[in-house]
Each structure stands twice: as C-alpha cells, then as structure tokens.
Amino acid sequence: MPLNVAVVGSGLSGFYTVAALLKSAPDCRIDVIERLPTPFGLIRGGVAPDHQKTKNVWRAYEKSALQEAVRFFGNVEVGRDVTIDELKRMYDAVVLAVGSPLDRNLGIPGEDKKGVFGAASFVGWYNGHPDFRTLDPNLDVKAAAVIGNGNVAIDCARVLAKTPEEMATTDLTAYAAEAIHNAPLTDIYMCGRRGPGDAKFTNVELREMGELLDCTPVVDARQLDEGVPADLDDRDRRLRERNLETLREFTAQTPAGRKKRLHFMFYASPVEVLGGERVEGIRMERTAVRDGRAVGSGEYFEIPCGLVIAAIGYDGTPFPGLPFDRKRGVVVHENGRIGDGVYAVGWIKRGPTGVIGTNKHDGDLAAEQILENGPAGGKPGRDALEAHLRGKGVRWVSYADWKKIDAAEIAGAHAGAPRRKFSSVEEMLALLG
Ligand SMILES: Cc1cc2nc3c(=O)[nH]c(=O)nc-3n(C[C@H](O)[C@H](O)[C@H](O)COP(=O)(O)OP(=O)(O)OC[C@H]3O[C@@H](n4cnc5c(N)ncnc54)[C@H](O)[C@@H]3O)c2cc1C
C-alpha cells in the first residue's frame, strides 16, 4: 500500500520535502496543495523580478512536480476548502509548508497612514501576487523610505531605482512597471537602526546598488568607522567586512548625471510616520549600538517622503487546530514534528530567515521522520481529497492546468521578457475554461 502524503504549500520547503520523499520512498504518493493557482510560493511572488537566475530554481521543482507519484492541487486553500483535520483523516502524513505571509509591523504611531506598506504587500504587488494586485500604491512621490537593512529592503529599493531599460528583461508586472517608471522619484532612503557592520544584506545584492544606470548610492563615510561587531564567527566577519568595503567604494561615487539617489542611513530608527491622511515624512531617532543593541540617542531628524516600505521581517499566521507560537510567528513543533502525523517545514517552522537552500534541510528531515513513523496506514489519500473537493465544488488547478497558464504568460511576454504575469485568480481560471 503506498504512503499517502499531503504537502500544504508549494513553495521551496514544500518542494524540497517532495524531492526528499521521492528519493527515499519512490512508491509514495504525494499531493501538493496550494491556495494559489500557481506553484512555487516566494520564488514567483517574492524573489525580485530582475533576479531571474534565482527565480529559475523552479525548474528543479518542476522535475518533482512532473513525477507520476506527485499531483498538484492549486487553487485549494487549506482552512477554507479542506481542513487540517480532514487531511489528517485522508493522508498518512501532512506536511505544513505554508511560509510566513504577513508583515511585521513597525509598531510606531502613524503607520496606518496611506502610503505606508509592509514589504510582503509591496513585493507581492510588483510581483503580481493576487492578494496584492489592487494595492495601488500612489507613487506620485519624490522620495521613499525603505525601513530595514536586509535583502528584501534592498530588493524594494532596487526595483524602485532601476530604469525601464534595466527592467526590460524581467517579469515585473505591467501595472507596477507603469507606476514605478512614471514616478517622479529622485530619493530613496534605506534606514537601519544599527550600523553598516550589522546590516544583513548579502554582498552580491549590495554591490548591485553601485552598478545601477540611473541611481547613485550615497553613503556617509563617518558611519563606516565602527567596523563589524566583535562577536562574529570568521565567516560572518568576512561577509560583513566585504559589505563595509563595498560601502567605502560607494563613498567615492558621484551622481554623474544620474537622476536618483539611494541614501544608506545607518544608526537611524523610525519613531513616527508623519503627515495627515497620507504619509508626508518619517521621524527618525539617531541610535548608537551598545552591547549589541541599538539604543536611542534622543536626537531626532525627519525624512520627507510620500512612501514608506517597512521591510523588517515577515510573520506567520495560525492554522485552526494547530498550536501556534504568537511571539515567534511559527507553528509549535518539536524538531519539525507537530504531532499526530503532522510536520512543519520552511518558514512556518523556522521563522522567516535563511536562503533558498536553508529549506532543503527541513524537507530532508520531514521525509526522514515520515518514513521513520513506519508503514503506510492505508489511508485513501488523493481519491478522498478529489471526492471532497468535487463535493464542495472546488475547481482545483492541476499541474497541466498551470502549464497552460505558464504557456499563456510566456506567449504574452514582450520581447526580451520571460513572461507577462497574470495576477488575478479569475483571469487564470477563465483561461482554463
Ligand atoms: C521578498 C523576498 C525575496 C527573497 N529573495 C530570495 C533570494 O533572492 N534568494 C534566496 O535564497 N532567498 C530569497 N528569499 C527567501 C526564500 O524565498 C524563502 O527562504 C522561502 O521562500 C521559504 O519557503 P517556504 O516554503 O517556507 O514559504 P513560501 O515560499 O512562502 O511558500 C509557502 C506556500 O504556501 C502557500 N500557502 C499558504 N497558506 C496556504 C494554505 N492555507 N493552503 C494552501 N497553501 C498555502 C503559499 O501560497 C505559498 O505558495 C526571499 C524572501 C522574500 C520574502
């Protein structure tokens, strides 16, 4: 009797789990259940549109998706169309791979003003995620502040800074391209409450900011004096020192006729979003790092801006019937086991950290634990799921259906671009008839 496994979520951690299961238990049957009609989670909806090389990792996941043992059930939301308890009755094992879809709040007055967005929404908007396509940020602004010193903050700043020419070979959605490229934006402020030696950007992403066609990085050389924190291991120290070197190189750049400036502002913590109904600026407090913590100095300054993007981290969301750690934004588990044949992988297990490859270990471990639990329990698996979905009138999207959407996106691309994304579920379902 085959082992029947349901993987909830078709992002990286979900597909790493599928690959690990196929390798160690080739006779299992795996159903990947995804709330969107499109697979691959943040590879499609998070990774920046101008980083197509990174996005191309989907090709490896497609190899798994096309295996006879694997079925994709897109447009099926667990919690709405089928519950975890129902899945537990249908499958020998259920793997939760649902990521961390929410934004962490800044927690400061005024953050509910129009023009303030979390990175999950803003990135989702430019990447055509159906949840955010109607975000409609007003980009008729001269200045934007991006709060955060990680790669997501850099992605947001870079997408705002690049020219139409630089974005021509990307899958930036047409509506976002129109809004961004017609914006009168000249100044982007990227603010971190700690120093440059603490910044989490990877060096490749940081260096890219010095190679933009129409944007100059602006760095205050005096902020580079403090070096890197003392308590780092050798690898981290080397990475951070490389970042400092790159920032030093930036101090030598001159605008040379470029329209936009990207201001790196370290030791600056947001305390209030200013303005009336809409954001007009952000009040910042200068900080100093003491014993590894950023502490306020009591000295304040203001950045006038019409757009604020908070890229300070993502948060998970509780699943009915599963224990949730509100503080960490993850499901409660013991080394990935939630209990009772249910496992967690990826961001909903670890929190929103790490790179693509970090999720592989979770997938390998989940597969190992599922197999350790012994032989299949004779549960019906996909036959039961299909019957359930039919009974509820759910139009699920198979992998073959997704390939039709994929083909239409590729066919609709302008010259040089990889695809023209559909961003509405209705549009995609209409295409499938
Ligand atoms: C903006 C951004 C850019 C990034 N860029 C890079 C990069 O360039 N390089 C890099 O190495 N890493 C990058 N990362 C990190 C990388 O994307 C994550 O490590 C990875 O996506 C985490 O995988 P996951 O499977 O946990 O979550 P996700 O990729 O988010 O997948 C979760 C999936 O579950 C689905 N889902 C959610 N709820 C349900 C439900 N109830 N029912 C069914 N399905 C559901 C979602 O729709 C989604 O498809 C980036 C992250 C972000 C946020």
PDBQT file of the ligand as one rigid body, heavy atoms in Angstrom, charges set to zero:
ROOT
HETATM    1  C1  LIG A 501      10.771  39.279  -0.906  1.00  0.00    +0.000 C 
HETATM    2  C2  LIG A 501      11.627  38.057  -0.733  1.00  0.00    +0.000 A 
HETATM    3  C3  LIG A 501      12.691  37.832  -1.598  1.00  0.00    +0.000 A 
HETATM    4  C4  LIG A 501      13.505  36.712  -1.419  1.00  0.00    +0.000 A 
HETATM    5  N1  LIG A 501      14.549  36.537  -2.275  1.00  0.00    +0.000 NA
HETATM    6  C5  LIG A 501      15.390  35.496  -2.073  1.00  0.00    +0.000 A 
HETATM    7  C6  LIG A 501      16.519  35.326  -2.923  1.00  0.00    +0.000 A 
HETATM    8  O1  LIG A 501      16.743  36.116  -3.861  1.00  0.00    +0.000 OA
HETATM    9  N2  LIG A 501      17.353  34.270  -2.681  1.00  0.00    +0.000 N 
HETATM   10  C7  LIG A 501      17.124  33.390  -1.627  1.00  0.00    +0.000 A 
HETATM   11  O2  LIG A 501      17.906  32.467  -1.422  1.00  0.00    +0.000 OA
HETATM   12  N3  LIG A 501      16.036  33.521  -0.825  1.00  0.00    +0.000 NA
HETATM   13  C8  LIG A 501      15.175  34.544  -1.024  1.00  0.00    +0.000 A 
HETATM   14  N4  LIG A 501      14.101  34.693  -0.197  1.00  0.00    +0.000 N 
HETATM   15  C9  LIG A 501      13.843  33.660   0.861  1.00  0.00    +0.000 C 
HETATM   16  C10 LIG A 501      13.040  32.469   0.315  1.00  0.00    +0.000 C 
HETATM   17  O3  LIG A 501      12.044  32.945  -0.552  1.00  0.00    +0.000 OA
HETATM   18  C11 LIG A 501      12.442  31.660   1.491  1.00  0.00    +0.000 C 
HETATM   19  O4  LIG A 501      13.509  31.026   2.151  1.00  0.00    +0.000 OA
HETATM   20  C12 LIG A 501      11.457  30.590   1.053  1.00  0.00    +0.000 C 
HETATM   21  O5  LIG A 501      10.512  31.106   0.146  1.00  0.00    +0.000 OA
HETATM   22  C13 LIG A 501      10.703  29.983   2.230  1.00  0.00    +0.000 C 
HETATM   23  O6  LIG A 501       9.949  28.905   1.688  1.00  0.00    +0.000 OA
HETATM   24  P1  LIG A 501       8.575  28.395   2.316  1.00  0.00    +0.000 P 
HETATM   25  O7  LIG A 501       8.248  27.151   1.568  1.00  0.00    +0.000 OA
HETATM   26  O8  LIG A 501       8.679  28.311   3.797  1.00  0.00    +0.000 OA
HETATM   27  O9  LIG A 501       7.490  29.556   2.022  1.00  0.00    +0.000 OA
HETATM   28  P2  LIG A 501       6.858  30.101   0.667  1.00  0.00    +0.000 P 
HETATM   29  O10 LIG A 501       7.834  30.162  -0.444  1.00  0.00    +0.000 OA
HETATM   30  O11 LIG A 501       6.209  31.374   1.080  1.00  0.00    +0.000 OA
HETATM   31  O12 LIG A 501       5.731  29.048   0.264  1.00  0.00    +0.000 OA
HETATM   32  C14 LIG A 501       4.533  28.900   1.002  1.00  0.00    +0.000 C 
HETATM   33  C15 LIG A 501       3.425  28.463   0.057  1.00  0.00    +0.000 C 
HETATM   34  O13 LIG A 501       2.297  28.039   0.813  1.00  0.00    +0.000 OA
HETATM   35  C16 LIG A 501       1.118  28.521   0.219  1.00  0.00    +0.000 C 
HETATM   36  N5  LIG A 501       0.071  28.580   1.236  1.00  0.00    +0.000 N 
HETATM   37  C17 LIG A 501      -0.017  29.434   2.277  1.00  0.00    +0.000 A 
HETATM   38  N6  LIG A 501      -1.123  29.184   3.013  1.00  0.00    +0.000 NA
HETATM   39  C18 LIG A 501      -1.752  28.137   2.429  1.00  0.00    +0.000 A 
HETATM   40  C19 LIG A 501      -2.955  27.426   2.711  1.00  0.00    +0.000 A 
HETATM   41  N7  LIG A 501      -3.738  27.737   3.754  1.00  0.00    +0.000 N 
HETATM   42  N8  LIG A 501      -3.318  26.416   1.902  1.00  0.00    +0.000 NA
HETATM   43  C20 LIG A 501      -2.543  26.067   0.813  1.00  0.00    +0.000 A 
HETATM   44  N9  LIG A 501      -1.398  26.738   0.503  1.00  0.00    +0.000 NA
HETATM   45  C21 LIG A 501      -1.000  27.736   1.297  1.00  0.00    +0.000 A 
HETATM   46  C22 LIG A 501       1.528  29.901  -0.301  1.00  0.00    +0.000 C 
HETATM   47  O14 LIG A 501       0.631  30.400  -1.288  1.00  0.00    +0.000 OA
HETATM   48  C23 LIG A 501       2.914  29.591  -0.839  1.00  0.00    +0.000 C 
HETATM   49  O15 LIG A 501       2.887  29.172  -2.182  1.00  0.00    +0.000 OA
HETATM   50  C24 LIG A 501      13.257  35.795  -0.346  1.00  0.00    +0.000 A 
HETATM   51  C25 LIG A 501      12.186  36.025   0.514  1.00  0.00    +0.000 A 
HETATM   52  C26 LIG A 501      11.372  37.141   0.318  1.00  0.00    +0.000 A 
HETATM   53  C27 LIG A 501      10.227  37.377   1.266  1.00  0.00    +0.000 C 
ENDROOT
TORSDOF 0
